[in-house]
């Protein structure tokens, strides 16, 4: 079998037009060896299928802005539906897959493929880091497995725009594009919560219960005292367990949830900055903008313009 990667010869940035009309395109871009993405825009009634049959260990991150598609795993005889407005993470250590866009579906899709040897460059001594987790799972014989799914957020779209716009700049475009791809991977992997395998049953129960409560009420969260009571523990134990599992304080996690929700609201563009700040629990727009910039490296007003 040929490799899905290693298609670069005398260039480190290769663009292949699989389909191109005035209003539609399917473009494959190889960035050095080990990183490939597809840029898909369709608006006519036709079936599109792309077959991937290799022995590569890789992750696939589809970002489905419009429409939907399926990943047919011919090894497991399973079909994964990738829905509109989602950013998913799939892994595959050997593949016989078909990416299929159904007839009469308008589609705007970005799909990133990253080889495991790219992940290997960034492995950490901390076994609980996301990259280690994904890389370790790729070492098994997995034909296709969905690891995580999240709704599309404004920051992801902002970074993808930078990736796609690299094509218009011929100056060091491979380095520029790979830099943006790494930025996107860091952002997407940061949405995954990693849980230590060595936690006790009580610690797992308390951490999950507290997280679920905060997910429901992060704009007006309960006090630490009330949260501990709801988790059937005391304040000291709750703080200790939460820090151990989520690597941050309860206040820090609430702030993370608020900013992630704000990032999703910015994508919808139905509220202004002040309304978004209030929606996620911040009274002052300036304070919210400052925290958002510290977390994402960009001001919310700049995402709202896009």
C-alpha positions in Angstrom: 0.0 0.0 0.0 1.1 3.6 -0.7 1.3 6.1 2.1 -1.2 8.8 2.5 1.7 11.1 3.3 5.2 11.4 1.7 3.9 13.0 -1.5 6.3 15.9 -1.4 9.2 15.7 -3.9 10.9 18.9 -5.0 8.7 21.2 -3.0 7.7 21.4 0.7 4.2 22.7 -0.1 2.1 20.9 -2.7 -1.4 21.9 -3.9 -3.4 19.4 -5.8 -6.8 20.4 -7.3 -9.1 17.4 -7.2 -12.0 19.5 -8.3 -12.2 23.1 -9.4 -15.0 25.2 -11.0 -16.0 28.8 -10.5 -18.1 28.1 -7.4 -16.7 24.8 -6.2 -13.4 23.2 -5.3 -11.8 20.2 -3.6 -8.2 21.0 -2.8 -5.6 18.8 -1.2 -2.6 20.5 0.3 0.5 18.6 1.5 2.7 20.5 3.9 6.1 18.9 4.1 5.6 15.2 4.8 3.2 14.2 7.5 0.6 16.9 7.3 -2.2 17.0 4.8 -5.4 19.0 4.6 -8.5 19.0 2.4 -10.4 22.2 1.6 -13.8 21.3 0.3 -16.5 23.7 -1.0 -19.5 22.1 -2.8 -22.9 23.5 -3.8 -24.2 21.3 -6.6 -26.1 18.0 -6.5 -23.3 15.4 -6.8 -21.8 12.6 -4.8 -18.2 12.9 -3.8 -16.1 10.0 -2.4 -12.4 9.9 -1.5 -10.9 6.5 -0.7 -8.0 6.3 1.8 -6.4 2.8 2.0 -3.0 2.8 3.7 -0.9 1.6 6.7 -0.4 5.0 8.1 -0.9 5.9 11.8 -2.6 9.2 11.8 -5.2 11.5 13.3 -7.9 13.2 11.3 -9.6 16.4 12.5 -12.6 17.3 10.3 -14.2 20.8 10.7 -17.7 20.7 9.2 -18.9 24.2 8.7 -21.7 23.4 6.4 -23.4 20.1 5.4 -22.3 16.7 6.7 -20.4 13.7 5.5 -19.7 10.1 6.5 -16.5 8.2 7.1 -17.1 4.6 6.0 -14.7 2.1 7.7 -14.5 -0.9 5.4 -12.4 -2.9 8.0 -14.8 -2.7 10.9 -17.9 -2.3 8.6 -18.9 0.9 10.5 -20.1 4.2 9.4 -19.3 7.5 11.3 -21.6 10.5 10.5 -19.7 13.8 10.8 -22.4 16.4 11.5 -22.6 20.1 10.6 -21.1 22.6 13.1 -18.6 20.1 14.6 -14.9 19.6 15.1 -14.1 16.0 15.6 -11.0 13.9 16.3 -10.6 10.5 14.7 -7.6 8.1 15.0 -6.5 5.4 12.6 -3.5 3.1 12.7 -4.3 1.3 9.5 -7.1 2.3 7.2 -9.5 1.4 4.5 -11.8 4.4 4.6 -14.1 6.3 2.4 -14.9 10.0 3.0 -18.3 10.4 1.4 -20.3 13.6 0.9 -24.0 12.8 0.1 -25.7 14.0 -3.1 -27.6 17.3 -3.0 -25.6 18.5 0.1 -24.0 22.0 0.2 -20.8 21.4 2.0 -18.0 23.5 3.4 -15.5 21.2 5.1 -11.9 21.4 6.3 -10.2 18.0 7.1 -6.7 17.9 8.6 -4.6 14.7 8.6 -1.5 14.4 10.8 0.9 11.5 10.9 1.9 10.0 14.2 5.5 10.8 13.7 4.5 14.5 13.8 2.9 13.9 17.2 6.0 12.0 18.3 8.0 15.2 18.0 6.0 16.7 20.8 5.5 13.9 23.2 5.8 14.9 26.9 7.1 13.3 30.0 3.6 13.7 31.3 1.7 10.6 30.1 -1.6 12.4 30.7 -1.0 15.0 28.0 -3.4 14.9 25.1 -0.6 14.3 22.5 0.7 11.3 24.5 -2.9 10.0 24.8 -3.6 10.2 21.1 -0.1 8.8 20.1 -0.4 5.8 22.5 -3.9 5.0 21.1 -2.5 5.0 17.6 0.0 2.3 18.5 -2.9 -0.2 18.7 -4.5 -1.7 15.6 -7.3 0.9 15.2 -9.0 1.2 11.8 -11.1 4.2 12.8 -12.2 5.5 16.1 -13.9 8.8 17.2 -12.0 10.2 20.1 -13.8 13.5 20.7 -16.4 15.9 19.3 -17.0 19.6 20.0 -19.1 22.3 18.3 -17.2 24.7 16.1 -15.9 27.9 17.8 -14.8 31.3 16.6 -11.1 30.7 17.4 -11.0 27.5 15.3 -12.5 29.3 12.3 -10.0 32.2 12.7 -7.0 29.8 12.7 -8.4 27.8 9.8 -8.8 31.0 7.8 -5.1 31.6 8.4 -4.2 28.1 7.2 -6.3 28.5 4.0 -5.0 32.0 3.2 -1.4 30.7 3.3 -2.0 29.5 -0.2 -2.0 33.1 -1.4 1.5 33.8 0.0 4.4 32.1 -1.8 7.0 33.3 0.7 7.9 30.5 3.2 4.3 29.2 2.9 5.3 25.7 4.2 6.6 27.1 7.4 3.8 29.6 7.8 1.1 27.0 7.2 2.7 24.4 9.5 2.9 27.1 12.2 -0.8 27.8 11.8 -1.6 24.0 11.8 0.3 23.6 15.0 -1.7 26.5 16.5 -4.9 24.8 15.4 -3.9 21.5 17.0 -2.9 23.2 20.3 -6.3 24.9 20.4 -8.3 21.8 19.5 -6.4 19.5 21.8 -6.9 22.0 24.6 -10.6 21.2 24.5 -10.0 17.7 25.7 -10.0 16.9 29.4 -7.5 14.3 30.3 -8.1 12.2 33.5 -5.4 10.4 35.4 -5.8 6.6 35.2 -4.5 6.3 38.8 -7.4 8.1 40.4 -9.5 6.3 43.0 -13.2 5.6 42.4 -14.1 8.4 44.9 -11.9 10.9 43.2 -13.3 10.1 39.8 -16.9 10.4 41.1 -16.3 13.7 42.9 -14.4 15.2 39.9 -17.1 14.2 37.4 -19.9 15.4 39.6 -18.3 18.7 40.3 -17.5 19.2 36.6 -21.1 18.4 35.5 -22.5 20.9 38.0 -20.1 23.6 36.7 -20.9 22.8 33.1 -24.6 23.6 33.9 -24.0 26.7 36.0 -20.7 28.3 35.1 -22.2 31.8 34.4 -23.6 31.8 38.0 -21.6 29.0 39.7 -22.3 27.8 43.3 -19.9 28.7 46.1 -17.2 26.2 46.9 -19.1 25.3 50.1 -22.3 24.5 48.2 -20.4 22.7 45.4 -18.6 20.5 48.0 -22.0 19.7 49.7 -23.5 18.7 46.3 -20.5 16.4 45.7 -20.9 14.9 49.2 -17.4 15.9 50.3 -15.7 18.8 52.1 -14.2 22.0 50.7 -10.6 20.9 51.2 -11.0 17.5 49.6 -12.9 19.0 46.7 -10.2 21.6 45.9 -7.5 19.0 46.2 -9.2 16.5 43.9 -10.2 19.1 41.4 -6.7 20.4 41.1 -5.3 16.9 40.7 -7.8 15.9 38.0 -8.1 19.1 35.9 -4.7 20.7 36.7 -6.3 24.0 37.7 -8.4 25.5 40.5 -12.2 25.5 40.5 -12.1 29.2 39.8 -9.7 28.7 36.9 -11.9 26.0 35.4 -15.0 28.2 35.6 -13.1 30.9 33.8 -12.0 28.3 31.1 -15.7 27.3 30.6 -16.9 30.9 30.4 -14.3 31.8 27.8 -15.0 28.6 25.7 -18.7 29.4 25.8 -17.9 33.0 24.7 -15.8 31.6 21.9 -18.9 29.6 20.7 -21.2 32.7 21.0 -18.7 34.8 19.0 -19.0 32.3 16.1 -22.8 32.9 16.0 -22.4 36.7 15.7 -25.9 37.3 17.1 -24.7 39.2 20.3 -22.3 42.1 20.8 -19.3 41.9 23.1 -21.1 43.4 26.1 -24.0 40.9 25.7 -21.6 38.0 25.3 -19.7 39.1 28.5 -22.9 39.2 30.4 -24.2 35.9 29.0 -21.1 34.0 30.3 -21.1 35.7 33.7 -18.8 38.8 33.4 -20.2 42.2 34.5 -17.5 44.3 32.8 -16.8 44.1 29.1 -13.3 45.3 29.4 -12.4 42.7 32.0 -13.9 40.0 29.8 -11.9 41.2 26.7 -8.7 41.2 28.7 -9.2 37.6 30.0 -10.2 36.4 26.5 -7.0 37.9 25.0 -4.9 36.3 27.8 -6.5 32.9 27.0 -6.7 33.0 23.2 -4.2 35.6 22.2 -6.8 37.7 20.3 -9.4 40.2 21.4 -13.1 39.0 21.0 -13.9 42.1 18.9 -11.4 40.9 16.3 -13.2 37.5 16.0 -16.6 39.2 15.8 -15.4 41.2 12.7 -14.6 38.0 10.7 
